[in-house]
Amino acid sequence: MNPSIPPSAAEYGGDEVSAIVLDPGFSTTRAGFAGEDTPKSLIPSYYGKYSSDGQKKLIFGDDVFVTPRPGLSVHNPMGNDGIVEDWDMAERVWEYSFKSKLTGPKPGNPFQNGLNDIPDGELPSEMEGVETDEKPLADSPLLMTECGWNPTKAREKTIDIAMEKWGTPAFYLARTGVLAAFASGKASALVVDIGASNISVTPVHDGMVLKRGVQHSPLGGDYISSQIRALFKSNSPQPITITPHYLISSKTAVDAGQPPQVKYKSFPPERTPDASYRSLLEERTLSEFKECVVQVWPGPNKLSAISPNGVSNEEVARSSPGRPFEFPDGYNQVFGVDRYRVVESLFDAKAAIPDPESASPAPTQSQTVPELIKAALNGVDVDIRPHLLANVVVTGASSLLYGFTERLNQELIQSFPGPRVRISAAGHTSERRFGSWIGGSILASLGTFHQMWISKKEYDEHGPNIVEKRCK
Amino acid sequence: MAAADVRDMLDLPAEGQPRPHKKQKVTEKRPEGITRELFALLGERAPPIAINENRYKGRPKWMSKLRVRPWEMAPFTNGARSDGLVLRHWQRRQEPAKPPAPEGSEMDVDEKKEEGETKPLEQEYSFTKYNIKARVPRRYTDDEYNQRLRSDDWSRQETDYLMDLVEEYDLRWVVIADRYDYQSPDMDAEANANALVPAKRYRTMEQMKARYYFVAATMLAIEHPPSEMSETEFDLHEKMLKFDAERERARKELAALQLNRTSDEVREEGILLEELKRITASEQNFITDRRELYSRLEVPISVGNTTMYQSSAGLSQLLQTLLQADKSKKRRSLLGPDAAASSPAGQNVPARDSRADTPTNYPGGTTKKSAAAAAAAREAQQALKSLTPAEEAKYGVQHHERLTPSVQFRSDRAQKLTQAKSNVQTQKLAAALAELEIPLRLVMPTERVCKDFEKLIHSVNLLLDARKVSEKVESEIRVLEAAKEERERKEREAAGIAQGDESQTQGQGVKQEVDEATKLPAASGGDGEAIAAAPTAPAGGPAETPGQGTSQVETTAEAEGEKEKEPISGAAPAPAEGEKDQDASAAAESSNKRSASVLSNGSDKSPKRQKK
C-alpha cells in the first residue's frame, strides 16, 4: 500500500464536509474539524471576568491563566453535573473555542492583533464590529456533544444557539458516551468516563445510549483535587499550602520537608485578583500533582484490605518507594502511601479523607466507580450485560491516573467473576483525553452520517424539538 | 581424486568444452548524484558510504506532461434526506468534455475510469445505498385492529406507540425496551384522580415482544393466509406465533443467575466442566475399546431355520437334545476337577448350565423344561453352597479377585513369561529352560503348573541377574588388582632394596587400602548375588555374607523343587488327568534336577569369588 495515496472514500466510508466538532466539557472545551485526530482548539471552559475603567471585560481561552488582573474572577458556565447553567456565557465560551482557531475572524484591524498598543478608547467600537460580523458557522455543519443525562430543555437550547446565533447549516447533538465508544471502534460498549466534575457510566448498544443504564456521580477530577487538598491540610510535617506561581517572586531550593524559602509577590489589595482565580491556578498545580504523584492502588482488593499473605495492603503500599513533588514555592516532600489514599475513595467510599471544609460532600458507596458500573448493568437487559462487560471503554482525562485501569479491571473481575471482563482504554494520552471528541470527529466525517444532520430547514419546520426526535 | 577421474567415472568427455564462465563481472551501479568521471576515480572498492544527497523521489518525467486534475469544493445532496440539505465536500472537478488526450498515457485511462465512477456519484450520493430500514409489517387499519388485534392488556394507543418505536429503532429490542415510556392519557387522568403519584405501568421487553410478534404475525396472516404463504413467510409466521413470553422471562432469569455467580461457583463450574470433559473422553475411549472387543468376539448370529421347531415333533426333538446336553453337562460338573480344570474358571460351570437353559424358555416354555432348569439351578446352588475349602481345592474351584476383561489362554501367559525385555535375556532364559529340559511351551498348562512355571522363571531370572552382577564385580576386581600390582611394581622399583623395611610396611599399608577398596563393592553388594536378590526377591536380605547368599539361593531352589512336586501330588487325585499330568510331572522332576545343576553352577561361582 502506498502511504502517500489516501484511501479512497469508498474504502473507509469517509466523506468530509468540513464539519466542526465541538465537545464542551466542564474543565476544557474541545473543538476541531471532523476527520482530524485531535481537536485543533483546546481551551479551558473557565472564563475570566474583570472590570477595568468601569468596563466589564471577559477573557476566554488560555489567556485566563496568564495575567493576574485586578479583580479578575474566574467562572464556569457549566454546572457541577455537566449541564450548562449560564447559557449566555456558555455560548460565548463555545464560540470562542472554534472562532479563535478554526473559523476565526477575518484579519482586521492590526491594532487588534495583539502586537500593537491599543489606545483604550478604540476597543469598544471594535467589539461592536465583531458582533456585527456575519454568523461564525455559516458554512460548517456542527456536531456537538452532550452528557448522557442532558435534559430536553438544555438540548433544545443548544440547537437554538447553534442555529440562530451561529447560523450553522446543519447540526447534530451526540452523546459523549456513544462517541467515546466510537472512538475505540465499538458500537456497543460500556463507557466509563472519568471527567473533571463527573464520572459517568454509559451503556451503549448499537450506537445508542441505553438511558436507563446511564449513571453518573460527582467523583471526578475535581473531587480528587479536593481529596488532595484535604490530604495537604492534614500533612504530617506541616500542612501544605499551595501557592500558585503568580504569587512567587523568587525562591531558593530547600531540603525535603523543610519550610519553603520564598519571596512572595505582593499585590496591593485593590489589585489582587479574585479568590477564584487563585483556586483555578492552584488547580493547575494539583493536576500536575495528580500526573506526577497520585497513584491508584492496583488491587486486587481495597487499599484497606488485608492481602492474602496477611499483610495489609496499606503496609505493602507503604513499602513501595515514595514519589517526590516540589510545589511552586519550593517546598518539596516525598509522598508515600498518601498518594494512594487520595484516589482510593473512587473505589471505596469509606477510604475518603475527611475534610469538613471541602465543598464536595463525602462520597457514598453508590457513587464509586464499581457501584456505578453495577447499577448501569442492572439497568440494561440481561442479554447484553456480558457483551458490555467484555467491552468496557475507559475514557476521560482523569482516567489517566496511574494504575486506574488495572484497579478497575480487578474490581470488575471481583464483582463479576463469571463473564469475561475486558477493558479497552486507549494507550495514547490524547486519545484518552479527547475520547468523545475523536468519536465525534469520526462520526461527522462518515459518509453515511450525513443523512442524520438536522438541517436549518428542518429546524425551521419542526422547531427545536426536532433534536429529541433525531438525536436519539 | 582429480576432476579427470570423476569425468572418467561418469563417462563424460574429457575436458572437451571449456567450462562455463562462472564469475560474472560485477559492475557496481553508479549511484545517482556522482558524475561518471568521479565514479571512475573511485576504483573497484567504492566507499561504504553512499555519496548521494537525500531527496525525494520526485515524479516520473512523463507525469509532468499530464494536465492537472483540479479538485473543487462541490456541493452535494443526499438522497436519503428529505429536506435537500446541501453540504459541500472536496471532489474532482468534472471535466465538461473529454479532454483531448496528448498521448495515450496510462493516466488517461485512469481518468476515464474515474470519470465513470464519479458520474453516477453525482446523480446519487454514494452513501445513500446504506440507508436501509428494517422491514416492519404494514400498519393495521381500524377494522383490522378491532377484528383481530384487540387485547385486554394493550390499548390501541399503546399498540400504536409500540409499533412506532419498533419502526423507529429498527427492531433493536434492547433500545426499544430502554426507551419505552408510554403514558396512557386516560390512565393518567384516572390515576391523578385517585392517587398523588400516578402508578406507572412497566412493560417488560417480553411483553412488548409478545405483543409485537402477535401483531406482526396477524398482519402477515392477513396479507397472505397461511395456506398461501411462501416457506420463509410461513416459518416467520410460525416463529412469531410461537413466541412464549413466559419462557423468555424464565430464560432471562436464568441468564441473570448465570451472570451473577460468585467466584466460588465459577471455580466449581470450571472444575466440573473439566471433570465432564475427562469423563466424556474416557467414555469415548471405553466405547471404542468395547466396540473393538465386540468386533473381535462377535459370533455370527445363528440364522438357522426355525421351521423345524414349529411342529410338535420338532419341538420335542429339540427338547430331547437340550435335555441331553443338560444332563451331560451336569454329569460333567459333578465329575469335578477335571471338568473344572478344562474350563478357565471352575465356578463358571453351574452358571453356564443355567445359561444353557435360558434359551430353551423361548421356543417351548414347557413346564418340563423349566422344571429341569430349576432343578439344575438348584443343584448348582447346592454345589455352590456345599463346597468346603478342601473340596474347592479338590475340584479346582478358584475365586478371582479381579478377572482380566478378555479371554486368554493360560499357556499364553506362561509363554509370555519366557519373553524377557532384551533379546539376549530371552535367549539366556531359553537356554536355562533347555538345560532344565522344560519345553518353552508347556505340555500341560494347568493352573498349578503355570504357577510353578512362573516361580521357576522368576528364580531363573534372579539367577541370571546375579550372574550378571557377579561377572561385573569380577571384572572390576581384576582391573583393580592389575592396577594394584602395577602400583606395587612401580613402588618396588622406586624404593630400591636398601630401604626395604620402610617401604614394605608402606606397601602393606597401600595393599590394605587396596584390599579395602576391592572389598567395598563386594561387601556392599553381598558379593553381587545379593545385589540382584535384594531388589527382586524380598527374602534375600541385602547384607549377607557370600556364603549365606548362596545358601539362600539354594534354599529357594529347594523350595522350588518342592513346589514343583506339588502339581504331581495335586494331580494325583484326578485320575482322568493323571496320565497327562505325569508327563508334566516328569518334566517337572527333571527340571528340578537341572535347576539344581544350574544352581550348582551358581554356587560354584561364589566360592571362586570368595577365593578372590
Interface residues (C-beta under 8 A of the other chain):
Chain A: A9 A10 G13 D15 E16 V17 S18 D139 P141 P169 A170 H205 D206 M208 L210 K211 R212 G213 V380 D381 V382 D383 I384 R385 P386 Q414 F416 P417 G418 P419 G447 T448 H450 Q451 W453 S455 K457 E458 E461 K472
Chain B: N78 A80 R81 D83 G84 L85 V86 L87 R88 H89 W90 Y125 S126 F127 T128 Y130 N131 E168 Y169 R172 W173 V174 V175 A177 D178 R179 M205 K252 A255 A256 Q258 L259 N260 R261 T262 S263 E265 V266
